[in-house]
Amino acid sequence: MIAKRLTCGRLVLAMATAIPAATAQDIEQDKNYVRAALGFGRPIAFETVATIDPAILFAVEPVTSNSVDAAVGLATGFLYGRPLGHGVSVEAEYRFFRSEIDEIEFLDGFDPATGGIPDPLSDPSGLLRTHALMANVSYSLDTTGRFHPFVSAGIGAANVDGQGALSQAVVPDDATWSFAFQGRLGVIYDLTPKWSVGADYAYFGATSPDFDADDVAVGPFIGVEREGFRVSTFSFSIQRSF
């Protein structure tokens, strides 16, 4: 009987000791956090359609349609996260991308200068810069260890700034806002209770931004419509919990 009582007492003591430890772990995982990221992004080739002034020339659109290929460029960002519990967090994020245009290839329409198909621009002076404000929902697949794999999705607004040649006919120098979305897959590793490092892959998109033409190389063109904008990014990050 005495042995049974001792065994029960030890069991109760073990459970009482374990509860505060679990509670402390939960509290640690429920802290707010800020995260800064730096990496590279590769814009996916997209199409542009040059629009015209109907008062000058009547034509069936697209007058000229082009495929634009951009180089690997800078991708960076900063976010603030607030846990809701059970591995779910909400985040407010700022993102920035910068890439140079590699090549512009004619797809459809006609060249008003020659009436024929123009040669690809293999060395255009174009530049893409994108500022984005995003609202994300993130889910951590493991909240107990040092490694925290996570997935997240977000929507927001992107300011796409097109400078230089985005078309063979039109050279825009303009910025425009459009709807943006993204998905992310990554991992966070805890160095200390307050500091963590991480890495992630993200797919970012913005819907069809329009540009006014600041300079027109040829003909009655008044703008460029971009048929969607997509970027794949890979970033490393550092995170501070508080």
N, C-alpha and C positions, 0 to 999 in steps of 0.2 A: 504493500500500500504506500509506504513512504517513498519507494522507488518511483511509483507511478506519479505521485505528487511532484517529485523533483523533476520528472520528465515533462510534465505539463507546465510547470513553472518555467523551465528552460524554453519551451516552445513559445509561451506567452511573451517572455523577455525578448526572444529573437524577433517576433513579429513587431513588438513595440519599437525595437531598435531599427528595423527595416523601414517603417512608415515614414519617419522624418527624413531619411535619406532619399526616398522616392519623391517626397514632397519638394525637397531642395532641388532635385533634378528637374522636376516639372517647372519650378519657378525659373530656373536657369534658361530653359528652353522657351519660356514665355516672355523673354525680354525683347524690347524694341531694338532695331538695328539699322545701321547705315552701311552702304556698300559702294565702293568705288571700283570701276572696271576699266581695263585698257586692253585693247587687242586689235584685230584686223577684220575687215569686212570685204566681201567680194560681191558687188552688185551683179545681179543676173541680167543678161542682155535683154533689153526692152525695146519696144517700138515707139517711134514718134511720128506724128502726123502734122505736117505744116498746113496751117489754115490760111485763107486768103481774104482779101477785102472784096466783097462782091460788087462794090461800086466801081472798082477798077477792072476786075476780070471776073467773068462768069465761068465757072468750071465745076465739074462734079468732083467732090472730095473722095479720096485723098488726092490732092494735087501732087504731093510727094510724100512718100512714106519711107522711113528709114529704120534700120536695126542698129542700135547703139550698144557698143561693148565697152565696159569700164574696167579699169585696173583694180587690183587689190589695194585697199586704202585703210585709213585710220578708222577705228571704231572705239568709242569710249562712252562712259555713262556714269550716273550717280543715282542711287535710289535710297528711299527711306521705307522701312518695313515695320509693320505692327502685327504681331501674332494674334490670332483669334482663338487658338486652342486646337488640339487634335491634329497638329501639323499644318494647319491652314494659316496663311498670312495674307494681308493686303499690302500693296506697295504703291508708292508714287515714284515715278522714274523719269529722269531726263536722259536722252540719248543723242549722240552726235556721230555722223558719218562724213567722211571726206574721201572722194576718189577722183582720179583724172580719167578722161575719156581716151580709150585706146583706138577705136575705129568706128566709123560710121559707114554703113553699107546701104545702098539704095535698094528698096523692096518693090515699090509700086508707084504708079502715077507717071509724071513726065518731068523733064528738066526744062524750065522755061527758057534757059539760055541757049540750049542746043536742040531741044525737041527730042532728045534721045535719052539713054540711060547713062547717068554720070558714073564715073569711077568711084570706088570706095575712098573715103578720106582715112588714110592709114596713119596720119599724124595730126589729128585735130587738136585744137587748143581748148578743149572743153573741160569743165570742172563741175562736179556734183558735190553739194554740201547739204546735209539734212539735219535739222534740229527736230526732235520729237519729244512730246510730253505724253507719258503713258500711265495708265492705271492697271495694275496687275493683280492677279490672284495666284498665289504660290502654294504648292503642297509639298511638304517634306516627307519622304518615304521612310525616314528613320529619325526619330527624335531622341534616342537614348544613347547612342555611341558618339564617337568623335566624327565619323563620316556621316554626312547628311545629303544623300541624293535628293534632288527635287525636280519638279516640273512646274512650269508656270505659263500663263497665257494673259495677254493684255490687249486693251484697245486704247486709242487716244487720237492725237492729232500730230501731223508731221508738216514742217515747213521745209519744202524742197526748193533749194536755191540752184538754179541752172545758170551757169556763167560760161560764155564761149559757145562753141559750135555744138549744138545738140541736133542739128539738121544740116543737110548740104546747102539749103537755101536760106535758112534763118539763123541768126546769131542772137539768142535771147540773153538778157541780163536781168533776170527777174526772179522773185521768190513767190511761192504760193502755198497756202495751207490745204491739206486734204486729210481724209480719214485714214488712220493707221491701225495696224494690228501686228501682233507678234506672238510667237511661241518659243519657249526656252526649256532646255534640258541641261542640268549641271549637277555639281556636287560642291558642298562646303565642308571643309575640314577644320575642326576646332584646335587651335594652337594652345589657347588658354581659355578660361571661362569668358573672357571679354573679346579676344581677338581670334579671327578665323581667316583662312584663305580659301579660294575657290577657283573653279574653271567652269565655263559653260559654252554651249552652242546655242545660237538663237537664229530664228528665221523672222525677218521683219518685212512688212509690206505697207505700201501707201497706194491709195487709189488715184488713178489718172489725174495728176496735177496739170494745170494749164499755165502757159507762159506767154506774156506779151513780148513782141519783138522789139528789142531796143535798137537793133541794127539789122537791116535787111540787105543781104548780099545781092539778091537778084529778084526781080518781079514784085508783085503786089502782096507779098506775104505779111500777115499781121500777127502771127503767133505760132506756138508749137504746143500740141497736146501730147502728153506722154501717156502711153497705154499701160499704166501700172508701173510700179517701182518696187523691186524686191532686192533684199540684201541678206546674205548669209554671213554671220559673224561668229568668231571664236575669241573669247576674252578670258583673261585672268583677273581675279578680283581680290580685294582685301576688305574684311568686314569687322565692324566694331559694334558690340552689343552694349546696351546701357539700360 
